[in-house]
C-alpha cells in the first residue's frame, strides 16, 4: 500500500504536527506533501521523512506572512502533484483536504477542524480589523467557504479529532465523520515525586483564539503567580498588558523543561474553546489538575477538573478559588490521560484506514 500524507504547513511542532508524526510512524515509507516547511523546527522523526513542498515554500519570508495569503492557499494546494499513491491521508485544518489525488486513489481526511477563519471564529481572528476592511474581505470569505465545501466531494472518508469537531463539521459541511482522538505522547510526561509548587501555568501558542489575554487579565494585580510558555504573533501585545511582576513569559521551552513545568505547576489554566486540546492531557499525564473553559474538546478530555462557563476574568478567578478548595489525585489524572496515548491512536487510525480501502474486486471511485 503506497501512502501519501498531506499537511497544511510544517513550521512548528504543535498538535496537528504531532498527529502527522504518529501517522508517519504508522506509514514510515510515505511521502509528505505540504505548502511550506521549516525542517529545523520539526521532530527528528519528521525530519527523516521525504517532504515535498509547494511553490509557496520558495517565497522569501513566507513563514512570517503566510496568514495574509489565505485567498492564495487553495491555488497552492491544488498545484501539488501527489504521485504514485494508493491512499492519500490529509491532516487538514485549512486547505490540505483540497489536494488533488491520483486517479484511483482513496482519500481519507483526518480533519483537525473546519477552517476557523471561516466557520464560527471570524470575530476572534478579524474582530480588531476596521469595519470597512471586514466588509471588503467578506466576498473573499464567501468564495473560500464555497471552495471549502466543494473539496469535501473529493474526500472518500472523513475522520476528526473530537465529538465537538464532528458537530462543527455537520454544521459547516453537512457531512458525517468518525471520531478518533489524536495522540498524546504520555511516555514523555509522567508523575514526579518532587513537591508541587504554587505557580499556575499556561501552555499555549499566543494567537487570538487561544485567549491567553483572559488569563493575563484574571491574574493581573492578583496575589498568585502565572507562568506563560509559548510564542506567537500576539506576544508583544500580551507583554504590554502585564503591569505586575506576578506574570512571567517563558517563551518556547524544551520538552524536558515543559515536563518540569507541568510537574511543578499547581494547575494548568486552559482558556480557549479548543477543538480538542492536547495540552490538558499532557498536564494530566503529569498529575496536574486543569482549570478549563467549559466548551469544546476540554469537556471530552478533562473529566476531573474545574470548569468556568464564561470567558471573562471574573469567571476564571472564581474557578481558581473553587479549585483551591478541592483535592485531586495525581494518579487518577494520569490514568485519564493514558486513554489518549499515541499507541491507542496508531492502532485505531490504522484499523480505520484499512477499513476504508476498497476490496480488490471493487472498482475505485475514480476508475
PyMOL commands that set and color helices and strands:
alter all, ss='L'
color gray80, all
select helices_A, chain A and resi 15-26+39-41+44-47+55-58+62-78+96-98+122-126+131-154+163-173+186-188+208-210+212-219+235-241+255-264+278-285+298-301+313-323+330-338+342-356
alter helices_A, ss='H'
color red, helices_A
select strands_A, chain A and resi 3-7+31-34+50-53+87-92+106-111+157-160+178-179+200-203+226-229+247-251+267-270+290-293+306-308
alter strands_A, ss='S'
color yellow, strands_A
deselect
rebuild
show_as cartoon
